[in-house]
Amino acid sequence: MKIYPFEVLDSTNDYMKEHRETFQEFDVVMAKNQRAGKGRRGNIWISTEGMALFTFLVKKREQETDEKYMKLPLLAGLAVIRALKNRRELEYQFKWTNDIYLRNKKLAGILVERREDDFFIGIGMNVNNLIPLEIKNIAISLQEVYQETTEIESLIREIVLECEKLLEEYFSGQWENILQEINAMNYLKGKKIGLRAGNLFVQGIVQRIDENGELELLSQEGLQSFGIGEVVKERILIKLEKNLEIFAKAYILKEANYDVIAYTQETFEGIWKERLEKLQVKIERNSSLEEMTQKYQAKSLEEYPDIFPLEYYEEEKIKEISKIFA
């Protein structure tokens, strides 16, 4: 393993993908800050100095099937938790499919991308950074818990080494034991959630993560398993206009795990079309609020303008976030 540190990158995942021929398996690219970090579905997010921001390389083994690598986000998540538990025995939890939680708040997120036989495991963890007031109810840092700073590079090294060991366990046939370990710290178990997968939206109570790495959900339709999807709080309707502050509010709510559905009477062309693509929300055109409410049985931002976490955002902060779409 060799670690390549940078002061700032657009994205550690993108950098490693662009220069992948120069890296060996388990090599690491880390950055103090990222200009264009992104979430699992291409969502934009703003990183802050003091976070652990890194990507490491995993190469596909010739004898292993593609299907086996579908569980990489679960394995990476467990590797993070094992490394953290080696430092302090706290109640870390894994939120399917790609988040680490501590004290009911998000500590880290994982993004796995692939190019041919190379897998890029990107991790962003709140380590020494201060959590902004507007997300203190949903995010936490190690510094807040440990009450001391953590040497980031050594933590990254420990996480990658744990992942390397865990992959050996996995490919030697120990998936059943690994899965038991993951389910023992399943953050969603017993919780009533909404799950969005493309145009599908299902509500139910989480049972477990099954042997295929899928989330098992007990809904009105019975027991169902989902291999992909985004766990969301609830649906919120937003009337979308050519206004950057409206875009910023939609973005804030989406990042807070609401299922944001926009409706509009306007036509978005040119730069506004590009901004819409960047926002990445479902859009209903030529529909009224009454029609949308009836169709989706959801709240609207017009009815609840200060819905959490918008209540913590002052006008200047919203204007600052709107620059993402400028």
N, C-alpha and C positions, 0 to 999 in steps of 0.2 A: 504494500500500500504506500502510495506517495500522495501527499497533500499539496495542492497548488492554491496558495492564498492570493486573493485580489482585494484591493480596497473597495472597488465598486464594479459591478457588472450589470448588464440589462437583466440577465437571468442566468443562474448557474446551470440550469438544465439546458438552455439554448447554447451556452458556450461549450459545454461538454459534447453536445450533439454535433455542433459545427466542427469540432476538432477531435472527433472520437478516434480517429486513426492513431493519434499520438498517446492515447491512454491505455493502461493495462487494467485488467479486472481489479475492482475495489479501489482504484485511484479515486481521489476526491478533488473536486473544485469547490472552494469556499469563498465567500465574499462578505465583507463587512456590511455592505448594503447592496440592494438591487433596485434598479430603476424600473424594471418591467416584470417583477415577479408575478406569477400567475397560479391560480388554483387548479383543481382537478379537471374542471370543464372549460379551462381557458379563462376563468374569471381573473380580473385584474386585482392585485392587492398591493398595498403600499408597505414596504418593509422599513424597519427602523434599525439604526445601529445598536448593537448589543444583542441582536438575535443571532442564533446559529443558522446560517443560510448556506446550504451545501448540497452537492449532488455527487453520487458515486456510481460507478459503472459495474453492472452485472452482465456477464456474457452467457448466452444460451449454451447449454451443454448439448452436444450432438445427439446423445442417446435419449434425451428427455423431450417430451411432447410440449407443444405450445400451451396446451391446456394447463399443464402444471404451473406455468408461469403466471397464470391468472391470479394466483394467490400471493403474488409478490407484495401488494400493499399490506396484506395481513401479516406477512412475515417481517416486513420492514417495521411495521408498528410494534410488533412483539420485541424486535431487536432493540428499538428505542426504549421500551419499558424495562427490558432486562438490564440495559446499560444504566438507566436511571436508578433502578432498584439496587444495583451494585454500589451506588453512591449513598442513597438514603432509602430506607424501606418505607415508602409512602404509598398511599392508595391510588396509584396511577391506573387509569382505565383506557380501554381501547374503544373508540366509537367507529363502528363500521361505516365506511370502508377505509377511512384514511386519516383519522384524527386521534390525538392523544389528549386525554382530559385528566385534570387534577382538581379536586375540590369542586367538581361540577362546572369547571371552566376549561376552555380550550388552551392547551399548552403548546401543541405542535400539530402541524399538518404535513401530509405526505402526498407527493405527486409522482406517479410512475409513468414514464413514456418509453416508447420503443422505436428503434430504427433497425430494421433487418434483425440480426441476432444480438443486438446490443440493447440492454435495458438501462434506463437512466432513472435512478431513485433520488428524487429531490425532496429535501426536508427543510422546513422552516420551523424553528423552535424559539419561543420566548425564553431567553436565558437571563441576560443582564439588562434588558431594555425595560423602560418604564411603560406600563400599559396606559394608554390615553383614557381620560375620564369617561369618554362616551362608550367605551367597550369594556370597562372594568367589571361589569356584571357578567360578561361572557368570556373573558380572556384572563389568563394569569401567567406570570413569569416565575422562573426558578428563583430569581433574586428576592421576589416577594415572599416566597416560602422559606428559602434557606437563610435569608437575612445576611447574605454575603455574595460576593461576585464569584462566578465560575469561569475557569479557564476554558474558553470555547473550543480551541483546537484539540485539547486532550479529550474533551467530551465527544467531539465528532469522531475521533479515532476509536474510542471505546464503542460507539454505536456501530461503526462499520465492522469492527472486529466481531461484535455480537451477531451482526447479520451474516457474516461469513460463516461463523460456527452454526448458526441456525439453518442456513442453507444446506450444510452438510447433514444435519439431523433430518431435514425434510427429504432430501434425495436418498437418504439411507432407509426410508420407510417409516419415519416416526411422526407422520402427519397427525395420526389420531391423538397422540400425547400433546402435540403442539396445539391442536384445536381445543383440547380440554383446557390448556393453559390460557388460551385466548378467551374462551367462553367464561372462564372464572373471573375475568376482568372486563366483561362485556358491558359497556356503559349504557347501552340501550335496553338491556334485558328487563322485561316487565313494563317498559314505558309505552304509552300510547303515542304514536307518531304519525306523521304524514310522510309518504314516500312518493317522490316524483321521478318517473322514468319516462322520458320523452313526453308524449301527450297523456300518459297514464298517471293518475293520481289515486293512491290507495291509502286508507287510514286503517290502523289496526294496532295490536299489542305485540311487541317484539318477543319472540320465544327464545331464539338462539341463533348462532351462526352455524350452518349445517356443514356436512362433510365436503360439500363442493365450494365452501367459502361464501355461500349465499346467505342472505338475511331471511330468516323464517319469521313470517308475520301472520298473526291470527286476525283476519278481517271478517267482515260480514259475509264474504264469499267462502270463508273457511280458511284452512292453512295454506299459505302461499309462500314461495321462495323467490327471492329476487337477487340476481347476480350483479345488476347495476341499478343505480338510482341515487337520488339525493334526499337525505332526511331533512325535512323542513318543519318549521313551527306551525304555520298555517298559511292560508292564501290571503293575499292582499291585492286589491285592484287599484291601479294607478292610471289616471288620465294623462296620457303622454302628449306633451306639446313641444314645440321647438324652443325649449327653455332649458339651459344647462343645469339649473338648480333642480328642476324636476328630474332630470337624468341622474343627478347626484343622489337625490333621495331614493330613487329606485335602486341605485347601486348599493347604498347603505343598507337598505332593507334586504336585498338579495344576499349581501355578505353576512347579514345577521340570520340567514337561513329561513327567510320567508319565501314562499312560493309566489313570486311577483308576476302578476299578469297585467299587461298594459292594454289599454284600449284607446283608440284615437280616431278622429275624423280627418286628420291631416295626412298629407302625402310627404314622405321623407325622401328627398333626393340629394345627390351630391354629397357634401360633407355631412349632412344630417343622416343620410343613409349609412355612412361609415360609422357615425356615432351610435346609431341604432344597432349595428352589427357588433360593436364593441360592448354594448350594454348586455346583450345576450339574454333577453327575456321573451316570453311568449307574448305575441301581440294579436289582438282582435281588432279588426278594422271595421269602421262604420257601424259600431254598436254603442248603444246608450248605456249609462250606468245601470238603469233599471234592468235592461236585458242581461248585462254582465252579472249583476247580483243574483238574478234568478238562475242563470246558467251555472254559475260557479259556487253559489251559496257562500259568498266571501265578504269580508269587510272591505271598505274602500278607504283610501287615504283621505278623501274629502270628509268622510265621517270621523276619522281618527287621525287628525293631522300630527298629533304628538305621540303616536304609537311608539313603543320601545323599539330601537334605541334613539329614535329621532328626538325624543324629549331632552337628550343630553347634547344635542348638536345646536350650537349657536349659529346665527346667520353667516358669520365670517368663516366658520369651519365648513359649512355646506358649500360656500363659494370656493374655498380652497380645494375641496374634493371635486367640484365641478370642473376643475382644470384638467382632470384626467381625460375629459371629453372635448377639450378646447382644440 
